Amino acid sequence: MAECFEITVDTAHVGERLDRFLADALALTRSAVERLLDEGAICVTGGSAVKNYRLRGGEQIAVEIADPVPAEAQPENIPLDIVYEDADIIVINKPQGMVVHPAAGNPNGTLVNALLYHCGASLSGVGGVARPGIVHRIDKDTSGLLVVAKNDASHNALAEQLKTHTVSRVYHAIAIGNIKEDTGTVNKKIARHPVDRKRMTITVKAGEGREAITHYRVLERFGSFTYVECRLETGRTHQIRVHLASLGHPLLGDPVYGGDGTRFQAQHKTHFCGQCLHAGELRLIHPRTGEEMHFVAPLPQNFDTVLGLLRKENQ
């Protein structure tokens, strides 16, 4: 069971950094507090749940500390759809429903568990023993491509490419409603939701959130739905889901951001097991050879079936 704490900040701590205050109040290390902030386990009413937030006094802080998960992920014999593999990288087509790495609530059955079985000790250690090889992530209910580093040099090189936006990631999505513009760009900062720690939100507050840029292009229109291609310039948590929802067009099948419960979904419920979002293309520079590499993963069957149903209904 998770342990929950509620703290009211008194005036004696005005001006103190949030991470330092919580480390003292909860007898935790600063790095442990930072992990909780990254996981969205800390909410601050009237303030920002970021480590360098300066307390003003009177804030209500809620902290949820989940039961610990094993520090080191264990190998599990789980089949992998391997698109490419060499001594430095492995590119996986992740199925919908698979979590990328162990965390509270998902201690096993993850991509990392499967990678440890397949690769053994041949994974980078930069991400720590709980996230070996993991350079970037995609959501549990998102399918598609991600690259995993098999040594530290590859991990650092790929992380730099992600930082400088030289890795290209293209997603296919079905959005609710008719997106009027054929192409567009959403440039809106994203932050952790101030109340619901499992959600992200658009923010306009100075000093809050991180830059997030998504370019989209309409592929097909179905009246009440739009099939779009989304190219990430940045890679924030839930970025495409939050950005499309901010336009009034949440992803079909996404219950977190308002894309669930449509009449179409009710009529064809056997074909839905998560949001209609697929990481279909990945371009990167090979960390050892310098070669530009391009990978493509076809739409998963359930996504392709939904598209077929929409096309049939809009003939």
Number of C-alpha atoms within 10 A of each C-alpha: 7 10 9 12 11 13 15 13 16 13 12 10 15 13 12 15 16 22 24 17 18 21 16 11 10 12 11 13 13 16 11 14 24 20 12 18 19 15 13 23 21 28 24 21 14 14 17 22 25 22 17 13 17 18 22 17 16 15 17 15 19 16 21 16 15 15 12 12 15 14 13 13 22 19 19 17 12 15 11 14 12 12 15 12 13 8 12 20 23 19 19 21 23 25 18 21 14 17 23 22 21 22 20 13 10 13 18 20 18 22 23 27 25 22 26 20 15 16 12 11 13 17 27 24 18 17 15 13 16 20 22 27 27 25 20 15 17 21 17 17 19 23 26 27 28 23 24 25 29 24 19 17 15 22 26 16 17 24 17 13 16 19 13 11 15 14 20 17 22 21 21 23 28 28 27 24 18 17 22 10 9 12 14 14 15 15 14 20 19 23 24 27 18 18 14 13 16 11 16 23 22 20 17 11 10 6 11 18 21 15 15 21 21 19 17 23 17 20 14 16 20 18 12 13 19 23 23 21 22 25 21 21 22 20 20 20 18 16 21 25 25 24 26 21 20 15 10 16 22 26 30 28 24 21 13 15 21 18 22 18 13 13 9 14 16 12 9 11 13 9 16 17 14 20 26 27 29 28 25 23 19 20 16 20 17 15 18 12 8 9 10 11 11 11 18 15 17 14 17 17 10 16 22 14 14 19 18 12 13 19 13 10 9 11 6
